[in-house]
Amino acid sequence: MEQGIGAVNDQVKEASAFAYRLREEIGKVIVGQRYLVDRLLIGLLANGHVLLEGVPGLAKTLSVKTLAQTIDATFNRIQFTPDLLPADLLGTLIYSPRDGTFTSKKGPIFAHIILADEVNRAPAKVQSALLEAMEEHQVTIGDETHALPEPFLVLATQNPIEQEGTYPLPEAQVDRFMLKLSVDYPSRDEERQILERMASTNHKLKADTVVHPRDIMQTRQLVDAIYIDDKVKEYIIDLVFATRNPADFKLDLAPFIQYGASPRATLYLTLAAKAHAFLQGRGYVTPQDVKSIALDVLRHRVIVTYEAEAEELTSDTVVQRILDGVPVP
């Protein structure tokens, strides 16, 4: 086993240059936002969709577009609006009067990387159209099912619900996102760099293409091979179960949790922890990998009660208390 772990560790150290190239190219355009960029890479390597939330102007859309530029893959940006229809996303059937048949016209969802911009500005019927694509990596148009290209990744941005003209996303769809990121303002030094780099009417910063889709698929196989000890697996399960039955872990959080995390959280927490270890150049997962990524995996899966809202407790606060209270192996 130790020999196997050592071999994987050596392979990861060599292959992690993949991530450094991506970070370097993205850094040509994006100032700072290391947390955001690393989480996008984790989603890419762990085959998980990512939801980015933050007020307008924090480079959410630009970060996703820049990531797509670094990959030799197809990319489509879909602007979600209140009048968007499912057919505008997936495609539709076109009738040919000459031979009396229908042919499928594929929509913009057929690309390796999809930027669903301001995803919470579209109504529920459009959100539901995304479910099959996100979960099954396929789309049904009429009576035909079409496979989506691999890798397939949905990177969605949304403004906070308090912003005017937004809709809460259905819980079933939110659960399909591996990570939900809370994008914050840059530091003062970063803001000065943004000013120097972007304060021009003619700035045209662009990242170079450095990665091919087949490289991503090969790296995913290596991420799958990263070793995770049984104690770390038990720690992951403890964290998820603590969101459902906090009293079992001597946490006084039951009045504040309406619904805990689903089994999908266990799977995503494991995959994301492996991808996080890969980015650190390690062939094995540590409890710190799990803690580092847990808030992003769990914050949208823990639904708080009205009592929690009355006491101004957010899901982030609840999850952080769980991370602080569950013993680390």
C-alpha positions in Angstrom: 0.0 0.0 0.0 2.8 2.4 0.9 4.5 1.7 -2.4 1.2 2.4 -4.2 0.7 5.7 -2.3 4.3 6.7 -3.0 3.9 6.0 -6.8 0.7 8.1 -6.9 2.4 10.9 -4.9 5.2 11.1 -7.4 2.8 11.1 -10.3 0.7 13.9 -8.6 3.9 16.0 -8.0 4.7 15.8 -11.7 1.2 16.3 -13.0 0.4 19.2 -10.7 2.3 21.5 -13.1 -0.9 21.3 -15.0 -2.5 23.5 -12.3 0.4 25.9 -12.2 0.1 26.6 -15.9 -3.6 27.3 -15.6 -3.1 29.6 -12.6 -0.3 31.5 -14.4 -2.4 32.1 -17.5 -5.5 33.1 -15.5 -3.3 35.5 -13.4 -2.5 37.4 -16.6 -6.1 38.6 -16.6 -7.5 38.1 -13.1 -5.9 40.0 -10.2 -5.9 38.0 -6.9 -9.0 35.8 -6.4 -6.8 32.8 -5.6 -9.6 31.2 -3.7 -12.0 31.6 -6.6 -9.5 30.3 -9.2 -8.5 27.3 -7.1 -12.2 26.3 -6.6 -12.9 26.6 -10.3 -9.9 24.2 -10.9 -11.3 21.8 -8.2 -14.6 21.7 -10.0 -12.8 21.1 -13.3 -10.7 18.3 -11.9 -13.4 16.7 -9.8 -16.1 16.8 -12.5 -18.3 19.0 -10.5 -20.4 22.1 -11.4 -19.7 25.3 -9.6 -22.0 28.1 -8.5 -20.5 31.5 -7.8 -22.4 34.1 -5.7 -21.5 37.7 -5.2 -22.5 41.2 -6.0 -21.9 42.5 -9.6 -18.4 43.6 -10.5 -16.3 41.0 -8.7 -14.9 39.3 -11.8 -17.1 36.2 -11.6 -17.9 36.1 -15.3 -14.4 37.2 -16.3 -12.9 34.4 -14.2 -15.0 31.8 -15.9 -14.3 33.2 -19.4 -10.6 33.3 -18.7 -10.6 29.7 -17.5 -12.3 28.7 -20.7 -9.7 30.6 -22.7 -6.9 28.5 -21.1 -8.5 25.2 -22.3 -8.7 24.2 -26.0 -12.4 23.4 -25.6 -15.7 24.7 -26.8 -17.3 27.4 -24.6 -20.7 29.1 -24.6 -21.9 31.9 -22.4 -25.7 31.9 -21.8 -27.2 35.1 -20.3 -30.2 34.0 -18.2 -33.1 36.4 -18.3 -36.7 36.3 -17.1 -38.0 35.5 -20.6 -35.5 32.7 -21.4 -37.2 29.5 -22.6 -35.9 25.9 -22.2 -35.6 25.6 -26.0 -33.2 28.6 -25.9 -30.9 26.5 -23.7 -31.3 22.9 -25.0 -32.4 23.3 -28.6 -35.6 22.3 -30.4 -37.1 20.3 -33.2 -37.3 21.9 -36.7 -39.9 20.6 -39.1 -39.0 20.1 -42.7 -42.1 20.4 -44.9 -40.2 19.0 -47.9 -39.9 15.5 -46.4 -42.3 15.8 -43.4 -39.6 15.0 -40.8 -38.3 16.7 -37.7 -34.6 17.4 -37.1 -32.9 18.4 -33.9 -31.3 21.9 -33.7 -28.9 21.8 -30.8 -28.8 24.7 -28.3 -25.9 26.4 -26.7 -25.8 23.8 -23.9 -23.7 21.6 -26.3 -20.2 22.8 -25.3 -17.5 21.7 -22.9 -17.8 24.7 -20.6 -21.0 26.6 -20.0 -21.1 29.9 -18.3 -24.7 30.3 -17.0 -24.5 34.0 -16.3 -26.9 35.4 -13.6 -28.5 32.0 -13.5 -31.0 33.1 -10.8 -32.7 35.6 -13.1 -34.5 32.9 -15.1 -37.7 31.2 -13.8 -37.9 27.6 -12.6 -38.9 26.0 -15.9 -35.5 27.0 -17.3 -33.7 25.9 -14.2 -35.3 22.5 -14.5 -34.1 22.2 -18.1 -30.5 22.2 -16.7 -31.1 19.3 -14.4 -30.7 16.5 -16.9 -27.7 18.1 -18.5 -25.9 18.7 -15.2 -26.6 15.2 -13.7 -26.6 12.9 -16.7 -24.4 14.9 -19.1 -27.1 14.4 -21.8 -30.0 16.4 -23.2 -33.3 15.1 -24.5 -34.8 16.9 -27.5 -38.2 15.4 -28.6 -37.7 11.6 -28.4 -33.9 11.7 -29.0 -31.3 11.8 -26.3 -28.0 13.5 -27.2 -24.8 13.1 -25.2 -22.9 16.2 -24.2 -19.2 16.6 -24.9 -16.7 15.6 -22.2 -15.5 17.2 -20.1 -18.8 19.0 -19.5 -18.9 21.7 -16.8 -21.5 24.3 -15.8 -20.1 27.3 -14.1 -23.0 29.5 -13.0 -22.9 33.0 -11.5 -25.7 34.5 -9.4 -26.3 37.7 -7.6 -27.5 37.5 -4.0 -31.3 36.9 -3.6 -31.7 40.3 -2.1 -30.9 41.9 -5.5 -33.9 43.0 -7.5 -35.2 40.7 -10.2 -33.8 37.4 -9.0 -35.4 34.0 -8.2 -34.3 31.5 -5.6 -32.9 28.4 -7.4 -34.8 25.1 -6.8 -33.2 23.0 -4.1 -32.9 20.0 -6.5 -30.8 22.1 -8.8 -28.7 23.7 -6.2 -27.8 20.2 -4.9 -26.3 19.4 -8.4 -23.6 22.0 -7.8 -20.6 20.5 -6.2 -19.4 23.8 -4.9 -21.1 27.1 -4.0 -18.5 29.9 -3.7 -19.1 33.2 -1.9 -17.0 35.7 -3.9 -15.8 38.7 -1.8 -14.3 42.1 -2.5 -10.6 42.3 -3.4 -8.0 43.7 -1.0 -6.9 47.3 -1.2 -3.6 46.3 -2.9 -5.5 44.0 -5.4 -7.9 46.9 -6.2 -4.9 49.1 -7.0 -3.6 46.4 -9.4 -7.0 46.2 -11.0 -7.0 50.0 -11.5 -3.6 49.9 -13.1 -4.4 46.9 -15.3 -8.0 47.6 -16.3 -8.6 51.4 -16.2 -8.4 51.8 -20.0 -11.0 52.1 -22.7 -8.9 49.7 -24.8 -7.6 47.0 -22.5 -7.6 43.6 -24.2 -6.2 41.1 -21.8 -6.4 37.5 -22.9 -5.1 34.2 -21.5 -3.3 31.7 -23.8 -4.6 28.2 -24.4 -2.4 25.8 -22.4 -4.5 22.6 -21.8 -6.4 20.2 -24.0 -9.6 18.4 -22.9 -7.8 15.1 -23.0 -5.3 16.4 -20.5 -8.2 17.1 -18.1 -9.7 13.7 -18.6 -6.3 12.0 -17.9 -5.8 14.2 -14.8 -9.2 13.2 -13.5 -8.1 9.6 -13.6 -5.1 10.6 -11.4 -7.3 12.5 -9.0 -9.5 9.4 -8.6 -6.3 7.4 -7.7 -5.4 9.8 -4.9 -5.3 7.8 -1.6 -7.8 8.6 1.2 -7.5 6.8 4.5 -10.4 5.1 6.3 -10.1 7.6 9.2 -10.5 10.5 6.7 -13.5 8.8 5.1 -15.1 8.4 8.6 -14.4 12.1 9.2 -16.2 13.1 6.0 -19.2 11.0 7.0 -19.2 12.5 10.5 -19.3 16.0 9.0 -22.3 15.2 6.8 -24.1 13.3 9.6 -23.5 16.2 12.0 -25.6 18.4 9.6 -28.5 15.9 10.1 -28.1 14.9 13.7 -25.9 17.5 15.5 -26.9 16.2 18.9 -25.0 13.0 18.2 -21.9 15.1 18.1 -22.8 17.2 21.2 -23.6 20.2 19.0 -26.5 22.4 20.1 -27.5 23.2 16.5 -30.7 21.2 16.0 -33.1 24.2 16.4 -31.2 25.9 13.6 -31.1 23.2 10.9 -34.2 22.4 8.9 -32.6 20.0 6.5 -29.1 18.5 6.5 -26.8 17.6 3.7 -27.7 14.8 1.2 -25.6 11.7 0.4 -24.4 13.7 -2.6 -22.5 15.9 -0.2 -20.5 12.9 1.0 -19.5 12.0 -2.5 -18.7 15.6 -3.5 -16.8 16.3 -0.3 -14.6 13.2 -1.0 -14.0 14.1 -4.7 -13.3 17.8 -3.9 -10.9 16.8 -1.1 -9.0 14.7 -3.6 -8.8 17.5 -6.1 -7.7 19.9 -3.3 -4.9 17.5 -2.4 -3.9 17.3 -6.1 -3.6 21.1 -6.3 -1.3 20.9 -3.2 0.9 18.4 -5.0 0.0 15.4 -2.8 -1.1 11.9 -3.6 -3.1 11.5 -0.4 -5.9 13.4 1.4 -5.5 14.9 4.8 -8.2 16.1 7.2 -7.1 19.7 6.4 -8.0 19.1 2.7 -11.5 18.2 3.9 -11.8 21.2 6.2 -10.6 23.5 3.5 -13.2 22.6 1.0 -16.1 21.6 3.4 -17.7 25.0 3.6 -18.0 25.3 -0.2 -19.5 21.8 -0.4 -22.0 22.2 2.5 -23.1 25.8 2.6 -25.9 25.3 0.0 -26.9 21.9 1.3 -27.7 22.9 4.9 -31.1 24.6 5.1 -31.5 26.7 8.2 -34.7 27.2 10.1 -36.7 30.4 10.6 -35.3 30.5 14.2 -31.8 30.6 12.8 -32.7 33.4 10.4 -34.3 35.3 13.4 -31.0 35.1 15.2 -29.1 36.1 12.0 -27.4 32.7 11.7 -26.5 31.7 8.2 -25.8 28.3 6.8 -22.1 29.4 6.7 -22.2 30.0 10.4 -23.9 26.6 11.1 -21.4 24.7 8.9 -18.4 26.5 10.6 -19.7 25.5 14.0 -19.9 21.9 12.8 -16.4 22.0 11.4 -15.2 23.4 14.8 -17.1 20.9 16.8 -16.6 17.5 15.0 -13.3 15.9 16.2 -10.6 15.7 13.6 -8.8 12.4 13.2 
